[in-house]
């Protein structure tokens, strides 16, 4: 080529066209200086691993700055390739800007895609994503530059770790702004980190990334945090470390901090036992350590105290224990160790039993009680 801007066309007949001349039996084109452009006609283009170089129709083109592929495929190398993609559907690779790209086959190696001011979509196929209308295959990593990763209409599986890396379909995504899981039954597994609820159903936040349209989540033995603005209902059963909240079924939950809202409650699908911890608004049930809980319905499950000082106060058919209002609990309360106190209410009589530290009211029978305030009743 010249030292100026040259334009070349290559077709599927192994012909190169430049300056209205058709060249045959060409093996190499050295475009030279200037901003040189290649247009492919009916053929794909291959990267070679060298900057400003590509191969099309068996011909190697050097010193190329831009290329139009006319909806054909750009193929990567057998080594590690880096691609960029912008909102104008321009693909950057090896210092060449490609336009009109039909698809990208990244090939072997550990290949990366960086999106520039646009999000990316999963396709449901491993190592494949779509951005700006272009499908990239054979991709191992992607940098989304704080943009959104969109799931498919089917069931998607996401992982997220403490480095804010999102895994999906064998691709590791970094710098993810948010994840819109889409339709289907979508799951998030938080690896070694906890997760936070938001004010929106089917939404949680982990490692600073908001995941929406989530149906299930595995917390990997970590903590779930509630909001300070919304009263959450945590539904549990006799199954350990499982909870349903805000339209999501969560597993492997070690602890739940319900937040500072004043109406957070536990409900149960069957009889579940609970144990106080001696700290106000805390209890353990179904293998989960709950804190900042205001109400609990145990479906006739047993409530027991801690080995430290606990307080119990009658409230009609309910019982206020360590500042949690319990309803539908078993009438037998074992306060266990510590200096435990029970407080009655007006209109309720009490009965001693033949055993030490036992006291019965109309609705409850207490064991291991040390002090009692009967509120002027007998």
N, C-alpha and C positions, 0 to 999 in steps of 0.2 A: 504494500500500500504506500500511500504518500505520507508526507509529514502533516497533511491536513486531515479533515474529517472524511473518512471513507465509509461507504455503505456496501455491504456484500450480501448476496442472497445465495443460499445453497438449497438444492432440491433433491428429491429422491432418485434422480438420475446421476448423482455424483457430479453435478455441474455447479460451478460457482459463477455467479453473474456480478459484474462490477463495471460501472461506467458504460453500461449497455453492451458489454462484451460478455459472451458466454464462454467460460473456460472449462475444458474437459481434462480428464486425467490429472487432476490436481491432488497433491498429497498434503501440502502445507500452505497456509496463507499467513504471512507476516504483515499485519495491518499497519504497523509502523506508528508514527506519531499521530497526534490529534485525538479526537473522540470518535472512535470507530465503532460501527454498528453492524451486526449480523442479523439477517432475517432467515429463518428456516421455513421451507415450503414443503409440508408433508413429511417432515422427518423430525425425530427427536434430537436433543442435544445432550452431550455427556460432559461433565466436569472432568478435568484431568488431575486436579490437585495442585495445579500451578495457577497463580493469580493471572487474571485477564486471558485465560486460555480455555478453550472448549473444543470439543470434537463433534462433528455432525456429518453424516453420510460418509464416514471413514476419513474425513479431512480434518486436520488439526488447524484451528484458527488461533493465532497469537495476537496479543495487544488489543484485545476486544474490550470495549467499555460497556456497551449495551447490546442486548439481543432480544429480538421478538420471535417467540416460538410458535405463533399462530395456532394456539391451543394444543400444542404437542407436549410431550413429557420432557422434563429436565431430570437427568439421571446423575446421582452422586457417584463418588468413588468407593473403592473398597476400604478406604481409611476413614478417619473422622472428618465429617463435613459440618460446616456451619452455614445455616441459611437464615436470612431475615425476610420478613414479609410485612408490607405496610397496607394502609387502607386503599391504596390505588392498585392493589393486586400486583405489586412489583416485588419480585423475589431477588434478593441479593445473595451472591455466592462467589467466592474467589475474586472479589473486586469487580464483578460484572453485575449489572442491573438487568434482570430479565423481565420482560413484559409479555402479556398474552400467554402465560404459562397454563397449560391444561392441568398438569399434575406434577408432583415431584416424587421421584423414587430415590430416597436417600442412599439406599444400598447398604453395604456392610459397614463395619466400624461403629463408633458411638457418635451418632449424628444429632445435631441440635438445631432447633428452630427458635428464633427470637421474633416475637411479634412487636411491631412498632405502632403503638396507640390503637391497637385492635385486640379483641379477644380471640379465643380459639374454641373449636367445637370438637368433642369426641365423636367418633363415627361408629363405635361398637366393635372395631377391629383393633387388635393389639398393635401397638407402635404406629398408630395412624391418627392424624388429626386433620382438621380443616380450618383454614384461616383465610379470610378475604376471598372465599369461594374456591380456594385451591386445596386439593387434598394432598397431604404430605404422608408418605408411607416410609417405613423403615426408620422411624424416629425414636430415639431413646430419651432425650431430654428436651425441655422447652422452657423458655423464659418469657413470661407473659407481660412483664413490665407493668404490673399493678392492674392489669385488665382481667376480664372475666373468663373463666373456663366453663363452658356449657356442656351438660351431659346429653345423653341420647333420650329417645322416647321409651327405651327399654330399661331394664334393671342395671344400674351402674354401681360399681364398687370404687370407693375412694379411700385412700389412706392419707393421713397428715401426721407430720412429726414435729419435733421441737425446733427444727430449722425452717419451719414454714414451707416444707416441700410437700406437694400433693402428688400422690401416685394414682394413676388410673390407666388401665389397659397397657401396662408395661412401659409407660412413659412417666418420667419424673419431672413435674412442673415446678418451677421456682418463680418467685415474685408474682404470685397469684393474688389478685385483688379480691376476688370472690368466686364462689362456685355455685352455679345454677344447675342443680342436678336434673331438672326436667321431669318428665313423666316416668312411669315405672316405679318399682320398689327399690329405692336407692339407699345405699348404706355408706356410712363413714366409720372407719376405724382410726381412732386416735392412738398413735404409738408412743407410749411413754409420756403423754401429756393429758391434761384434763380438757374439759369442754364447758362452755358457757351457754346457757339458754338465752334467748332474746325475747322480746315482747311478741314475736310472731310465731305461730304454730309451724311445725316442721322445719324449724330453723335453729341452727346452733353455730357457735363460734369456737374455733380451735386454732391455736397458734396465730391468732390475729386475723384469721380468714373466716368469713361468714359463708356458711353452707346453707342453701335454701332448698326446699322441696325434698327433705330427707325423711325417710320413713323409719330407718333403723340405724343404730350406732353402737359400736363396741368401744368402750372406754379403756379397755386394757388395764383394768385395776386402778384407774385414776379417779379423780373427783369431778363431779358435775356441779356447776355453780348456777343457782337460780338468779333471777333479776331482782333489783331493788324496787322496781316499779310495777310489777305484775304479780298478783297472787297465783302461785302455781299449785296444781294438784298432782301429787306424786302417787301413782297407783302401783301397789306391789302385791305380790302373792307369796306363797311359801317357797317359791323358787329363789335361790340365793342370787343376790347382786343384779337383779333385773327390776326395771322400773319403766312405767309408761308415763310420759308427760308431754304436753303440747303436741299431741298427735304422733309422737315417736316412741318406739320400743327400744330401750337401751339395755345393753348387757354389760357384764364385767364392770359394774359400777361399785367402787369401793366406798365412796362417801358422797354425800350431797349437802352442799351449803345452800339453803333455800333463799338466802338474801334477806334484806331488811324490810321487805314488804310484810304487812301484818296479817295476811290471810293465807299463808302457805300451809297446806295440809297434806296429810297422808291418808289415802283410802286403800282398801284392800278388796280383792276379788274373792277371798276366802279367809277363814280364821288364821290370823297371823299373830304370833307372840312378839312382844317388844320389851326392851329393857332400858331403863333410864341410865344416864351416865353421871349424874350428880351435878351436871351443868345445865342451867336453865335452857329450855327449848332444844335440848338434845336427846336423842334416843338411838338405839340400835335395833333394826328389824330387817329380816331377810338378808342378813349379812352386810347391810349397808349402815354406815354411821351417818345419821341425819343431824344437822344443826340448823338453827334458825327456823324451827317448825313451830307453828302456832296451834294446829289442830290435828287430831289423829283419830280415825275410825278403824278399829282392829277386827271388826266382824266377829266379836265375841272371843278374840284372842286374849291371852293372859298378859297382864302388865306386871313387871317386877321392878323393884328398885335397884339402886347401885349398891356398892359396898361403902359408899360415903353417905353423907347426910342428904336426905331427900325430903321434899315437902309435898303433902297431899291435901287437897281442899275439895270438899263436896260441892257440887254444882248441879242440883237436881239429880237426874239420871246419869249425868256425866261426872267426870272427875278431873280436876285441875292438878296436874302433877308436874313439878318443876317448870311451871309456866306453860305447859302444853295442856290443852283441853281435850281429854280423851272421851270418846263416845263409843257405844257398842263394844265394851270390853267385858271380859270375864269378871264376875263379882269378887273373886278371890284375889287380893293384892298382897304379894309378898314384898315388903319393903327392904328386906335383906339387911346388910350391915350398915354401920353408921348410926348417927343420932337422928332418927327419922321422926317427923312430926305430921300429924293429921289434924285438920281443922274442919269442924262441922259447919252446919248452917241452921238458921232458925227453923224450928218445926221438925227437926230430925232427932230422934232418941237413939241412944247407944246401949249396947249390951256387952258386958264383959264375958269372957269364956273361962273355962277352967284352966287354960294355958296362959303362961306369962306372955306379955307383950302382944296379946291379941285383943282386938276390939272390933265389934260389928255395928254397922249402921243399918238402915233399912235396905240399902241397895248393895252395900259392899262389906266384905269381911277382910280385915287387915291383919297381917302377921308381921312380927318383928318391928312394932311401933314403940318408940321410946317416950314421946310426949304427945298429948292430945289437947286441943282446945275445943270444947263442946259447944261454944257459943250459947251459954246460959241454958242449955238443954240437959236432960237427965240421961 
